[in-house]
C-alpha cells in the first residue's frame, strides 16, 4: 500500500490538492489499521498457545511480543505519513526524526535493559517508535493541517480492544495447534463480519464483497 500511495501522494502535493490528500491520508491510515489490526489480533490471541509449542526458556517474551506488536500497529495507523513528508519540502524532517529515533532507542535501552532485561529492550523499542510516530503525525498536522484519524479509526480501535478482551482468556481444550487454528478461524469470521456490517472502510468492504461473491 505504501508503494501505491507514494506516487499518488506526490501528485496530490504537486497539484496542491489538500482535500484529496486528506482523503488519501485517512483512507490509507484506516485501511492499514484494519488489516494490521487483524494480524495484531492473530498474534496476541494465539501467543499463549504458541508458547506451549516452544521451549520454556522463550516463554518470558510475551510482554516483548505485545509491545513490539503495538509499536508496529502504530506504524500502520499513521498511513501514508512518510509519503507526505518525503514528497514535500519537509523531507529533511524524516532524517532528523530518524536520528532522534536512533538516539532514543540507545538511551532507553541503556536505561531499561539493566532493570527489566529483555522486557526492557521491548519497552525501549516501543517507547521510541511510538514517540517517533507521534512526532511525524504532529508535524504533518501542524504544517499541513491534516490528520490520519477519523470516526471509523476509533471504531476499529474499540473493535480490537473488545475482541482482545473476549478471545484472550478463552481457549479450546485441544492441542495448541488445533486451538490456534480454531481460534484464528473464529476470530477471522467475527472480525470480517463486524468490519462488513459496520462498513468501517468502503475499500475493504468492496474488496471483501468481491472476494465473497467470487467464492459463492
N, CA, C and O of each residue as an XYZ file, in Angstrom:
864
protein
N       0.825     -1.205      0.000
C       0.000      0.000      0.000
C       0.862      1.259      0.000
O       0.522      2.252     -0.643
N       1.982      1.211      0.727
C       2.884      2.367      0.731
C       3.423      2.641     -0.677
O       3.549      3.797     -1.080
N       3.741      1.575     -1.424
C       4.244      1.743     -2.790
C       3.175      2.334     -3.702
O       3.484      3.083     -4.628
N       1.921      1.995     -3.435
C       0.815      2.518     -4.247
C       0.550      3.987     -3.918
O       0.352      4.812     -4.811
N       0.549      4.299     -2.609
C       0.176      5.658     -2.197
C       1.282      6.680     -2.425
O       1.001      7.875     -2.515
N       2.520      6.239     -2.518
C       3.623      7.202     -2.654
C       3.498      8.089     -3.902
O       3.555      9.312     -3.774
N       3.326      7.506     -5.124
C       3.184      8.371     -6.312
C       1.895      9.184     -6.294
O       1.862     10.307     -6.797
N       0.823      8.617     -5.711
C      -0.438      9.362     -5.633
C      -0.274     10.560     -4.702
O      -0.759     11.655     -4.985
N       0.412     10.334     -3.597
C       0.670     11.420     -2.647
C       1.487     12.524     -3.295
O       1.204     13.709     -3.115
N       2.512     12.123     -4.060
C       3.371     13.100     -4.744
C       2.558     13.957     -5.709
O       2.762     15.167     -5.799
N       1.633     13.321     -6.431
C       0.805     14.062     -7.395
C      -0.136     15.034     -6.678
O      -0.298     16.179     -7.099
N      -0.742     14.571     -5.607
C      -1.668     15.423     -4.861
C      -0.946     16.629     -4.261
O      -1.479     17.739     -4.248
N       0.263     16.401     -3.768
C       1.050     17.509     -3.223
C       1.433     18.494     -4.324
O       1.378     19.709     -4.133
N       1.820     17.953     -5.477
C       2.224     18.799     -6.599
C       1.038     19.630     -7.114
O       1.202     20.781     -7.517
N      -0.162     19.023     -7.093
C      -1.365     19.721     -7.552
C      -1.980     20.603     -6.464
O      -2.961     21.309     -6.695
N      -1.375     20.544     -5.266
C      -1.891     21.291     -4.103
C      -3.348     20.926     -3.815
O      -4.162     21.769     -3.436
N      -3.645     19.645     -4.007
C      -4.996     19.134     -3.767
C      -5.093     18.675     -2.310
O      -4.927     17.493     -2.007
N      -5.360     19.614     -1.428
C      -5.378     19.315      0.001
C      -6.515     18.384      0.372
O      -6.349     17.501      1.214
N      -7.678     18.577     -0.255
C      -8.828     17.716      0.054
C      -8.545     16.268     -0.333
O      -8.840     15.343      0.423
N      -7.967     16.084     -1.526
C      -7.620     14.735     -1.970
C      -6.545     14.118     -1.097
O      -6.584     12.922     -0.811
N      -5.587     14.928     -0.673
C      -4.511     14.448      0.189
C      -5.058     14.029      1.547
O      -4.653     13.003      2.094
N      -5.977     14.819      2.090
C      -6.586     14.485      3.379
C      -7.378     13.192      3.279
O      -7.334     12.363      4.187
N      -8.100     13.016      2.182
C      -8.879     11.795      1.972
C      -7.973     10.571      1.874
O      -8.264      9.527      2.458
N      -6.869     10.703      1.128
C      -5.922      9.599      0.978
C      -5.253      9.280      2.304
O      -5.059      8.113      2.644
N      -4.904     10.310      3.045
C      -4.264     10.155      4.348
C      -5.148      9.336      5.291
O      -4.680      8.402      5.942
N      -6.414      9.695      5.355
C      -7.348      8.993      6.234
C      -7.628      7.580      5.731
O      -7.695      6.639      6.522
N      -7.792      7.432      4.416
C      -8.080      6.100      3.859
C      -6.911      5.141      4.078
O      -7.110      4.000      4.496
N      -5.696      5.603      3.795
C      -4.528      4.733      3.961
C      -4.355      4.339      5.417
O      -4.025      3.192      5.719
N      -4.577      5.289      6.325
C      -4.478      5.003      7.749
C      -5.519      3.979      8.179
O      -5.191      2.998      8.847
N      -6.762      4.202      7.803
C      -7.851      3.324      8.219
C      -7.688      1.922      7.647
O      -7.844      0.939      8.371
N      -7.376      1.818      6.357
C      -7.237      0.504      5.729
C      -6.076     -0.287      6.334
O      -6.201     -1.483      6.597
N      -4.952      0.388      6.549
C      -3.816     -0.284      7.158
C      -4.107     -0.667      8.602
O      -3.664     -1.712      9.076
N      -4.855      0.184      9.297
C      -5.207     -0.102     10.685
C      -6.099     -1.331     10.779
O      -5.901     -2.179     11.649
N      -7.078     -1.430      9.887
C      -7.984     -2.580      9.908
C      -7.234     -3.871      9.588
O      -7.418     -4.885     10.262
N      -6.395     -3.829      8.563
C      -5.655     -5.030      8.156
C      -4.620     -5.428      9.200
O      -4.560     -6.588      9.607
N      -3.806     -4.470      9.633
C      -2.772     -4.782     10.624
C      -3.400     -5.093     11.977
O      -2.829     -5.838     12.772
N      -4.587     -4.518     12.242
C      -5.291     -4.837     13.482
C      -5.679     -6.306     13.541
O      -5.613     -6.929     14.601
N      -6.082     -6.858     12.405
C      -6.421     -8.282     12.355
C      -5.179     -9.145     12.580
O      -5.231    -10.137     13.307
N      -4.073     -8.767     11.960
C      -2.815     -9.505     12.167
C      -2.381     -9.406     13.628
O      -1.924    -10.384     14.219
N      -2.530     -8.207     14.203
C      -2.215     -7.995     15.619
C      -3.032     -8.942     16.496
O      -2.498     -9.555     17.421
N      -4.322     -9.060     16.206
C      -5.187     -9.948     16.978
C      -4.759    -11.408     16.842
O      -4.743    -12.143     17.829
N      -4.417    -11.827     15.635
C      -3.974    -13.212     15.431
C      -2.735    -13.523     16.260
O      -2.608    -14.614     16.814
N      -1.827    -12.564     16.341
C      -0.595    -12.775     17.105
C      -0.871    -12.810     18.605
O      -0.492    -13.757     19.295
N      -1.529    -11.776     19.096
C      -1.740    -11.633     20.537
C      -2.651    -12.724     21.091
O      -2.398    -13.252     22.174
N      -3.700    -13.062     20.361
C      -4.674    -14.019     20.879
C      -4.204    -15.466     20.770
O      -4.803    -16.356     21.374
N      -3.143    -15.710     20.009
C      -2.631    -17.081     19.881
C      -1.255    -17.252     20.514
O      -0.672    -18.335     20.456
N      -0.737    -16.187     21.118
C       0.632    -16.238     21.606
C       0.819    -17.263     22.722
O       1.853    -17.927     22.787
N      -0.182    -17.395     23.606
C      -0.052    -18.355     24.712
C       0.016    -19.791     24.205
O       0.775    -20.607     24.727
N      -0.784    -20.093     23.182
C      -0.738    -21.447     22.612
C       0.581    -21.691     21.881
O       1.116    -22.800     21.899
N       1.093    -20.657     21.246
C       2.371    -20.790     20.558
C       3.482    -21.109     21.555
O       4.350    -21.937     21.279
N       3.453    -20.453     22.711
C       4.484    -20.684     23.721
C       4.435    -22.092     24.299
O       5.428    -22.577     24.841
N       3.282    -22.751     24.187
C       3.185    -24.134     24.643
C       3.924    -25.087     23.700
O       4.205    -26.231     24.058
N       4.237    -24.605     22.493
C       4.897    -25.444     21.494
C       6.419    -25.257     21.466
O       7.130    -26.020     20.811
N       6.908    -24.250     22.171
C       8.342    -23.959     22.139
C       8.930    -24.128     23.539
O       8.186    -24.159     24.519
N      10.261    -24.238     23.645
C      10.901    -24.428     24.951
C      10.523    -23.350     25.967
O      10.253    -22.204     25.606
N      10.510    -23.735     27.230
C      10.088    -22.831     28.299
C      10.953    -21.581     28.401
O      10.481    -20.538     28.855
N      12.213    -21.672     27.983
C      13.113    -20.526     28.140
C      12.695    -19.333     27.277
O      13.150    -18.211     27.500
N      11.817    -19.582     26.281
C      11.360    -18.493     25.417
C      10.042    -17.879     25.879
O       9.601    -16.875     25.320
N       9.412    -18.467     26.888
C       8.077    -18.015     27.282
C       8.077    -16.663     27.984
O       7.011    -16.082     28.191
N       9.237    -16.154     28.350
C       9.296    -14.862     29.025
C       9.160    -13.691     28.079
O       9.190    -12.539     28.510
N       9.011    -13.968     26.794
C       8.965    -12.887     25.817
C       7.575    -12.395     25.488
O       7.398    -11.665     24.513
N       6.573    -12.778     26.282
C       5.192    -12.394     25.992
C       5.021    -10.877     25.973
O       4.405    -10.327     25.060
N       5.563    -10.213     26.976
C       5.429     -8.756     27.054
C       6.138     -8.090     25.884
O       5.658     -7.091     25.349
N       7.287     -8.647     25.485
C       8.036     -8.093     24.354
C       7.210     -8.190     23.072
O       7.145     -7.238     22.294
N       6.580     -9.345     22.858
C       5.737     -9.533     21.667
C       4.602     -8.524     21.658
O       4.299     -7.934     20.622
N       3.978     -8.325     22.804
C       2.872     -7.372     22.910
C       3.333     -5.948     22.592
O       2.683     -5.231     21.831
N       4.462     -5.548     23.184
C       4.965     -4.188     22.986
C       5.365     -3.937     21.536
O       5.037     -2.897     20.966
N       6.076     -4.897     20.942
C       6.517     -4.731     19.549
C       5.319     -4.741     18.602
O       5.298     -4.014     17.609
N       4.325     -5.566     18.917
C       3.118     -5.626     18.081
C       2.371     -4.292     18.102
O       1.922     -3.810     17.062
N       2.242     -3.704     19.283
C       1.571     -2.404     19.391
C       2.373     -1.337     18.662
O       1.805     -0.465     18.004
N       3.707     -1.409     18.782
C       4.571     -0.437     18.103
C       4.403     -0.529     16.585
O       4.323      0.493     15.904
N       4.349     -1.748     16.062
C       4.174     -1.920     14.612
C       2.770     -1.501     14.180
O       2.572     -1.033     13.059
N       1.797     -1.672     15.078
C       0.443     -1.218     14.788
C       0.422      0.303     14.647
O      -0.282      0.850     13.798
N       1.201      0.974     15.488
C       1.280      2.439     15.396
C       1.946      2.873     14.096
O       1.645      3.946     13.573
N       2.853      2.044     13.570
C       3.471      2.336     12.267
C       2.434      2.373     11.160
O       2.496      3.204     10.254
N       1.478      1.457     11.250
C       0.469      1.347     10.202
C      -0.630      2.390     10.317
O      -1.155      2.856      9.306
N      -0.980      2.757     11.540
C      -2.111      3.674     11.718
C      -1.788      5.083     11.230
O      -2.701      5.888     11.050
N      -0.503      5.402     11.012
C      -0.177      6.740     10.507
C      -0.278      6.811      8.979
O       0.001      7.853      8.387
N      -0.677      5.702      8.343
C      -0.969      5.723      6.909
C       0.204      6.156      6.046
O       1.332      5.699      6.233
N      -0.078      7.046      5.096
C       0.956      7.487      4.152
C       1.694      8.724      4.662
O       2.127      9.565      3.875
N       1.831      8.827      5.970
C       2.525      9.948      6.591
C       3.927     10.133      6.027
O       4.333     11.251      5.709
N       4.663      9.034      5.903
C       6.028      9.115      5.358
C       6.031      9.653      3.939
O       6.896     10.446      3.569
N       5.055      9.216      3.142
C       4.977      9.672      1.753
C       4.732     11.177      1.689
O       5.281     11.867      0.831
N       3.903     11.680      2.604
C       3.632     13.119      2.646
C       4.908     13.888      2.964
O       5.200     14.905      2.334
N       5.663     13.404      3.936
C       6.896     14.081      4.329
C       7.965     13.971      3.250
O       8.625     14.958      2.926
N       8.140     12.780      2.692
C       9.182     12.555      1.684
C       8.955     13.375      0.418
O       9.912     13.817     -0.218
N       7.692     13.579      0.054
C       7.371     14.269     -1.193
C       7.073     15.759     -1.006
O       6.645     16.432     -1.944
N       7.296     16.266      0.195
C       7.069     17.680      0.467
C       8.406     18.392      0.660
O       9.472     17.787      0.543
N       8.327     19.668      0.952
C       9.544     20.447      1.207
C      10.158     20.121      2.561
O      11.228     20.624      2.904
N       9.477     19.282      3.324
C       9.949     18.969      4.674
C      10.577     17.575      4.751
O      10.606     16.964      5.820
N      11.079     17.072      3.620
C      11.627     15.717      3.600
C      12.808     15.551      4.551
O      13.075     14.443      5.015
N      13.519     16.642      4.845
C      14.667     16.552      5.756
C      14.235     16.208      7.182
O      15.026     15.704      7.978
N      12.972     16.489      7.490
C      12.470     16.208      8.833
C      12.530     14.717      9.127
O      12.798     14.315     10.259
N      12.280     13.890      8.102
C      12.316     12.439      8.285
C      13.701     11.998      8.739
O      13.832     11.142      9.614
N      14.741     12.589      8.136
C      16.113     12.266      8.533
C      16.361     12.679      9.980
O      16.933     11.921     10.763
N      15.926     13.889     10.326
C      16.131     14.388     11.688
C      15.406     13.515     12.711
O      15.958     13.181     13.759
N      14.160     13.151     12.392
C      13.402     12.299     13.309
C      13.980     10.892     13.377
O      13.918     10.236     14.417
N      14.549     10.428     12.247
C      15.190      9.122     12.232
C      16.403      9.082     13.154
O      16.634      8.097     13.856
N      17.170     10.163     13.139
C      18.323     10.271     14.050
C      17.843     10.307     15.493
O      18.435      9.683     16.374
N      16.750     11.057     15.726
C      16.165     11.125     17.068
C      15.713      9.744     17.528
O      15.905      9.384     18.690
N      15.109      8.962     16.619
C      14.671      7.603     16.937
C      15.850      6.742     17.365
O      15.765      6.008     18.349
N      16.952      6.835     16.622
C      18.143      6.044     16.950
C      18.694      6.412     18.327
O      19.059      5.539     19.115
N      18.748      7.709     18.602
C      19.259      8.175     19.895
C      18.354      7.707     21.033
O      18.829      7.213     22.055
N      17.031      7.871     20.841
C      16.089      7.445     21.870
C      16.200      5.947     22.141
O      16.162      5.512     23.292
N      16.337      5.164     21.075
C      16.426      3.716     21.238
C      17.643      3.341     22.072
O      17.545      2.509     22.975
N      18.792      3.950     21.776
C      20.019      3.662     22.525
C      19.869      4.072     23.991
O      20.207      3.313     24.899
N      19.359      5.280     24.202
C      19.214      5.798     25.571
C      18.255      4.946     26.390
O      18.556      4.568     27.522
N      17.101      4.648     25.809
C      16.115      3.852     26.541
C      16.621      2.430     26.800
O      16.328      1.846     27.844
N      17.379      1.874     25.851
C      17.960      0.550     26.079
C      18.939      0.578     27.249
O      18.941     -0.318     28.092
N      19.765      1.610     27.290
C      20.736      1.746     28.381
C      20.030      1.868     29.735
O      20.484      1.322     30.740
N      18.911      2.597     29.738
C      18.192      2.831     30.990
C      17.339      1.641     31.426
O      17.235      1.352     32.618
N      16.731      0.955     30.461
C      15.723     -0.047     30.804
C      16.216     -1.495     30.826
O      15.717     -2.299     31.614
N      17.180     -1.839     29.979
C      17.638     -3.235     29.928
C      18.253     -3.694     31.251
O      17.920     -4.784     31.717
N      19.141     -2.906     31.878
C      19.700     -3.370     33.159
C      18.643     -3.642     34.223
O      18.831     -4.508     35.078
N      17.533     -2.909     34.177
C      16.490     -3.045     35.195
C      15.457     -4.101     34.844
O      14.994     -4.825     35.726
N      15.084     -4.206     33.562
C      13.994     -5.100     33.182
C      14.401     -6.213     32.210
O      13.557     -7.016     31.813
N      15.651     -6.271     31.832
C      16.113     -7.336     30.945
C      15.499     -7.258     29.563
O      15.427     -6.183     28.968
N      15.051     -8.410     29.046
C      14.501     -8.466     27.694
C      13.226     -7.624     27.588
O      12.949     -7.045     26.538
N      12.459     -7.557     28.667
C      11.263     -6.710     28.654
C      11.643     -5.235     28.531
O      10.911     -4.442     27.939
N      12.790     -4.882     29.094
C      13.278     -3.512     28.975
C      13.626     -3.168     27.542
O      13.394     -2.046     27.093
N      14.190     -4.141     26.813
C      14.516     -3.924     25.404
C      13.251     -3.697     24.583
O      13.200     -2.819     23.721
N      12.216     -4.517     24.872
C      10.942     -4.348     24.181
C      10.293     -3.023     24.513
O       9.729     -2.364     23.639
N      10.371     -2.629     25.777
C       9.793     -1.355     26.206
C      10.527     -0.179     25.574
O       9.909      0.815     25.191
N      11.850     -0.296     25.467
C      12.652      0.767     24.847
C      12.259      0.955     23.384
O      12.101      2.082     22.916
N      12.102     -0.158     22.669
C      11.699     -0.091     21.263
C      10.296      0.489     21.127
O      10.040      1.322     20.258
N       9.394      0.044     21.991
C       8.014      0.527     21.963
C       7.947      2.039     22.180
O       7.305      2.751     21.408
N       8.604      2.523     23.220
C       8.567      3.959     23.532
C       9.162      4.770     22.388
O       8.610      5.798     21.994
N      10.292      4.304     21.858
C      10.978      5.045     20.792
C      10.122      5.145     19.534
O       9.993      6.224     18.955
N       9.539      4.029     19.109
C       8.743      4.015     17.878
C       7.467      4.836     18.036
O       7.082      5.568     17.125
N       6.814      4.717     19.183
C       5.574      5.471     19.410
C       5.853      6.979     19.428
O       5.107      7.753     18.827
N       6.910      7.392     20.106
C       7.270      8.814     20.123
C       7.615      9.292     18.720
O       7.222     10.388     18.321
N       8.349      8.471     17.968
C       8.734      8.778     16.589
C       7.501      8.990     15.715
O       7.436      9.945     14.942
N       6.525      8.091     15.845
C       5.307      8.202     15.034
C       4.432      9.379     15.464
O       3.835     10.050     14.622
N       4.354      9.629     16.766
C       3.598     10.788     17.250
C       4.218     12.072     16.726
O       3.506     13.004     16.353
N       5.545     12.121     16.698
C       6.241     13.317     16.198
C       5.926     13.554     14.728
O       5.705     14.694     14.319
N       5.902     12.484     13.926
C       5.614     12.632     12.499
C       4.166     13.058     12.254
O       3.897     13.929     11.426
N       3.245     12.438     12.978
C       1.835     12.804     12.833
C       1.615     14.254     13.262
O       0.878     14.995     12.611
N       2.249     14.650     14.348
C       2.102     16.024     14.854
C       2.683     17.030     13.868
O       2.109     18.098     13.654
N       3.823     16.688     13.268
C       4.454     17.604     12.319
C       3.561     17.819     11.100
O       3.360     18.952     10.663
N       3.025     16.727     10.555
C       2.136     16.838      9.390
C       0.879     17.624      9.762
O       0.375     18.406      8.956
N       0.376     17.421     10.969
C      -0.828     18.137     11.380
C      -0.567     19.647     11.455
O      -1.364     20.442     10.956
N       0.528     20.031     12.066
C       0.809     21.457     12.242
C       1.224     22.144     10.939
O       0.964     23.333     10.757
N       1.865     21.404     10.035
C       2.317     22.013      8.783
C       1.257     21.950      7.686
O       1.146     22.870      6.875
N       0.482     20.871      7.658
C      -0.495     20.692      6.582
C      -1.946     20.736      7.064
O      -2.875     20.767      6.258
N      -2.131     20.737      8.389
C      -3.478     20.688      8.976
C      -4.212     19.421      8.538
O      -5.402     19.452      8.224
N      -3.479     18.310      8.524
C      -4.056     17.029      8.133
C      -3.899     16.028      9.274
O      -2.887     16.013      9.974
N      -4.917     15.197      9.444
C      -4.873     14.140     10.458
C      -5.254     12.810      9.815
O      -6.137     12.774      8.958
N      -4.600     11.711     10.218
C      -4.943     10.411      9.623
C      -6.161      9.755     10.259
O      -6.633      8.723      9.782
N      -6.666     10.343     11.322
C      -7.713      9.681     12.090
C      -9.113     10.179     11.730
O      -9.308     11.326     11.327
N     -10.082      9.269     11.892
C     -11.485      9.596     11.643
C     -12.336      8.805     12.636
O     -11.808      8.080     13.480
N     -13.636      8.949     12.527
C     -14.539      8.247     13.445
C     -14.359      6.740     13.351
O     -14.381      6.049     14.369
N     -14.181      6.225     12.139
C     -14.026      4.786     11.964
C     -12.705      4.267     12.525
O     -12.579      3.080     12.825
N     -11.725      5.151     12.666
C     -10.472      4.763     13.330
C     -10.754      4.421     14.786
O     -10.235      3.439     15.316
N     -11.579      5.236     15.425
C     -11.959      4.993     16.823
C     -12.770      3.702     16.930
O     -12.564      2.917     17.856
N     -13.688      3.479     15.990
C     -14.494      2.258     15.995
C     -13.620      1.019     15.830
O     -13.847      0.001     16.485
N     -12.624      1.107     14.955
C     -11.704     -0.009     14.749
C     -10.900     -0.283     16.008
O     -10.687     -1.437     16.380
N     -10.454      0.782     16.663
C      -9.701      0.646     17.907
C     -10.546     -0.052     18.977
O     -10.067     -0.954     19.665
N     -11.799      0.371     19.110
C     -12.711     -0.251     20.080
C     -12.957     -1.710     19.732
O     -12.989     -2.563     20.619
N     -13.130     -2.005     18.442
C     -13.345     -3.385     17.983
C     -12.172     -4.274     18.380
O     -12.370     -5.386     18.872
N     -10.961     -3.792     18.171
C      -9.771     -4.570     18.519
C      -9.714     -4.826     20.020
O      -9.420     -5.940     20.452
N      -9.994     -3.802     20.807
C      -9.985     -3.956     22.269
C     -11.029     -4.974     22.723
O     -10.748     -5.816     23.577
N     -12.230     -4.897     22.154
C     -13.312     -5.817     22.534
C     -12.932     -7.254     22.199
O     -13.142     -8.154     23.012
N     -12.379     -7.478     21.018
C     -12.012     -8.836     20.608
C     -10.859     -9.379     21.444
O     -10.821    -10.571     21.747
N      -9.924     -8.519     21.815
C      -8.834     -8.954     22.707
C      -9.420     -9.401     24.045
O      -9.068    -10.461     24.562
N     -10.311     -8.591     24.596
C     -10.931     -8.929     25.869
C     -11.771    -10.201     25.811
O     -11.850    -10.945     26.789
N     -12.396    -10.446     24.666
C     -13.280    -11.607     24.535
C     -12.512    -12.900     24.284
O     -12.834    -13.937     24.863
N     -11.494    -12.841     23.418
C     -10.825    -14.062     22.987
C      -9.572    -14.419     23.796
O      -9.176    -15.584     23.820
N      -8.951    -13.458     24.446
C      -7.640    -13.724     25.052
C      -7.708    -14.803     26.140
O      -6.832    -15.665     26.217
N      -8.739    -14.755     26.970
C      -8.823    -15.684     28.099
C      -9.686    -16.906     27.800
O     -10.044    -17.667     28.699
N     -10.011    -17.077     26.526
C     -10.870    -18.199     26.148
C     -10.144    -19.088     25.146
O      -9.715    -18.628     24.087
N     -10.009    -20.379     25.496
C      -9.299    -21.322     24.629
C     -10.092    -22.609     24.495
O     -10.890    -22.960     25.365
N      -9.857    -23.312     23.383
C     -10.417    -24.640     23.210
C      -9.548    -25.640     23.986
O      -8.334    -25.458     24.073
N     -10.149    -26.681     24.543
C      -9.377    -27.670     25.320
C      -8.715    -28.720     24.428
O      -8.826    -29.921     24.673
N      -8.020    -28.241     23.382
C      -7.394    -29.157     22.439
C      -5.891    -28.911     22.385
O      -5.349    -28.095     23.130
N      -5.244    -29.625     21.499
C      -3.811    -29.413     21.256
C      -3.601    -27.970     20.796
O      -4.437    -27.426     20.074
N      -2.479    -27.337     21.212
C      -2.239    -25.928     20.852
C      -2.389    -25.608     19.370
O      -2.916    -24.552     19.021
N      -1.934    -26.502     18.493
C      -2.028    -26.240     17.054
C      -3.490    -26.176     16.616
O      -3.886    -25.284     15.865
N      -4.293    -27.141     17.100
C      -5.728    -27.142     16.781
C      -6.394    -25.913     17.388
O      -7.256    -25.287     16.771
N      -5.981    -25.583     18.599
C      -6.521    -24.411     19.291
C      -6.267    -23.135     18.492
O      -7.162    -22.308     18.315
N      -5.031    -22.992     18.013
C      -4.654    -21.822     17.216
C      -5.489    -21.754     15.938
O      -5.982    -20.691     15.559
N      -5.639    -22.909     15.281
C      -6.399    -22.957     14.041
C      -7.859    -22.579     14.237
O      -8.403    -21.763     13.493
N      -8.496    -23.184     15.255
C      -9.918    -22.915     15.512
C     -10.149    -21.471     15.941
O     -11.080    -20.815     15.476
N      -9.290    -20.985     16.834
C      -9.465    -19.613     17.313
C      -9.242    -18.611     16.179
O      -9.940    -17.600     16.094
N      -8.270    -18.893     15.309
C      -7.984    -17.985     14.198
C      -9.145    -17.917     13.222
O      -9.500    -16.842     12.737
N      -9.736    -19.076     12.935
C     -10.889    -19.118     12.029
C     -12.070    -18.363     12.633
O     -12.712    -17.556     11.961
N     -12.347    -18.632     13.906
C     -13.463    -17.972     14.584
C     -13.226    -16.469     14.673
O     -14.138    -15.675     14.440
N     -12.005    -16.084     15.008
C     -11.656    -14.669     15.080
C     -11.809    -14.004     13.718
O     -12.334    -12.895     13.611
N     -11.342    -14.696     12.672
C     -11.433    -14.150     11.323
C     -12.875    -13.919     10.900
O     -13.203    -12.890     10.310
N     -13.731    -14.885     11.204
C     -15.154    -14.753     10.855
C     -15.792    -13.579     11.597
O     -16.539    -12.796     11.011
N     -15.491    -13.463     12.889
C     -16.052    -12.364     13.693
C     -15.548    -11.017     13.183
O     -16.326    -10.077     13.022
N     -14.256    -10.930     12.934
C     -13.649     -9.662     12.533
C     -14.177     -9.204     11.175
O     -14.579     -8.052     11.012
N     -14.173    -10.109     10.213
C     -14.640     -9.764      8.866
C     -16.114     -9.392      8.889
O     -16.522     -8.423      8.247
N     -16.917    -10.158      9.624
C     -18.354     -9.877      9.699
C     -18.619     -8.496     10.286
O     -19.434     -7.739      9.760
N     -17.932     -8.172     11.373
C     -18.146     -6.874     12.028
C     -17.668     -5.732     11.137
O     -18.335     -4.703     11.026
N     -16.503     -5.919     10.498
C     -15.978     -4.882      9.595
C     -16.953     -4.625      8.457
O     -17.163     -3.479      8.059
N     -17.553     -5.701      7.931
C     -18.515     -5.546      6.844
C     -19.820     -4.913      7.338
O     -20.350     -4.000      6.706
N     -20.327     -5.399      8.460
C     -21.599     -4.889      8.978
C     -21.503     -3.409      9.342
O     -22.433     -2.639      9.100
N     -20.375     -3.023      9.922
C     -20.195     -1.626     10.334
C     -19.684     -0.755      9.192
O     -19.630      0.470      9.305
N     -19.304     -1.413      8.075
C     -18.759     -0.707      6.915
C     -17.653      0.267      7.344
O     -17.697      1.457      7.032
N     -16.675     -0.264      8.058
C     -15.597      0.574      8.590
C     -14.762      1.204      7.486
O     -14.241      2.309      7.638
N     -14.640      0.481      6.360
C     -13.877      1.010      5.234
C     -14.568      0.648      3.929
O     -14.831     -0.526      3.671
N     -14.860      1.632      3.116
C     -15.509      1.372      1.822
C     -14.624      0.496      0.944
O     -15.115     -0.398      0.254
N     -13.316      0.756      0.970
C     -12.392     -0.002      0.129
C     -12.346     -1.473      0.534
O     -12.412     -2.360     -0.317
N     -12.233     -1.727      1.837
C     -12.155     -3.105      2.324
C     -13.496     -3.811      2.147
O     -13.530     -4.996      1.815
N     -14.594     -3.099      2.363
C     -15.925     -3.687      2.149
C     -16.089     -4.115      0.694
O     -16.582     -5.209      0.420
N     -15.677     -3.258     -0.239
C     -15.761     -3.573     -1.664
C     -14.893     -4.779     -2.002
O     -15.318     -5.671     -2.736
N     -13.679     -4.802     -1.465
C     -12.750     -5.897     -1.726
C     -13.283     -7.219     -1.177
O     -13.231     -8.243     -1.858
N     -13.793     -7.196      0.050
C     -14.317     -8.417      0.666
C     -15.567     -8.909     -0.049
O     -15.743    -10.112     -0.241
N     -16.431     -7.984     -0.443
C     -17.648     -8.382     -1.168
C     -17.313     -9.027     -2.508
O     -17.942    -10.007     -2.907
N     -16.323     -8.475     -3.197
C     -15.888     -9.074     -4.462
C     -15.349    -10.480     -4.239
O     -15.641    -11.400     -5.003
N     -14.557    -10.633     -3.177
C     -13.966    -11.941     -2.872
C     -15.044    -12.947     -2.500
O     -15.033    -14.083     -2.975
N     -15.977    -12.526     -1.645
C     -17.044    -13.433     -1.213
C     -17.970    -13.791     -2.360
O     -18.391    -14.943     -2.469
N     -18.298    -12.839     -3.215
C     -19.172    -13.122     -4.363
C     -18.507    -14.074     -5.346
O     -19.166    -14.921     -5.951
N     -17.189    -13.925     -5.499
C     -16.460    -14.808     -6.402
C     -16.470    -16.237     -5.857
O     -16.615    -17.195     -6.615
N     -16.313    -16.374     -4.517
C     -16.309    -17.699     -3.893
C     -17.678    -18.352     -3.970
O     -17.799    -19.564     -4.151
N     -18.728    -17.509     -3.827
C     -20.086    -18.038     -3.866
C     -20.545    -18.333     -5.279
O     -21.672    -18.786     -5.481
